[in-house]
Amino acid sequence: QVQLVESGGGLVQAGGSLRLSCAASGRTFSTYIMGWFRQAPGKEREFVAEITWNGSQTSYRDSVKGRFTISRNNVKNTLYLQMDKLEPEDTAVYYCAARPTVTRNYNYWGQGTQVTVSS
């Protein structure tokens, strides 16, 4: 079982930066693929970024490429999302998620952290 807790959200002006963190419990953190998702008001939850168990591969949705960076520290059991050049369109609740490497769907989710970008 994996427990996830996000932090680091807040209010920032367009062009600014935020660093989200996701603290994970359990000894199996390093064996999980980790991801970030977000959900804006009136919109469906969407994929933001993903990172493999050893951090060797990452993927991003097109709209955040070059601006967001996903990373993980398996020693600290922590997932990060560095967000630079933030835009009002990035405003959403951001969720940390985890899944075993062999599965397709994310099984574990955090409670979310609000990110608001003002114009």
C-alpha positions, 0 to 999 in steps of 0.5 A: 500500500502507498500513501501520498501527500502533496504540498507546495501549491499556492498562488503565483503570478504568470511567469513565476515558479512553483515546486510541488512535492509528494511524500510517499509512504511505504518501502516500495516507493522505488518500484512504482511509476509516479505521475502528476495529474491536474484538474481545472474547474469544469474540466476533466482530470488530465495527465501532466507528467510521468517518471519511471521507477529509476528516473531514467525516462520521463514524459510530459503533456505537450503544453508543459514541455520545456516548462515543467520538470518531474523528478524523484528522490527514492531515498527520500520517498519524494516526487517533485514537479518543478513548474516554471514559466507558469501560465493562467491555464496551469491553474488547477488542483494537482494530484500525485499518483503512483502505479506498479510498473507492470500495471497500466492504471494508477492505483494510488492518489494523493489528496491534491494541492491547489495551484493558482496562476494569476494573469 
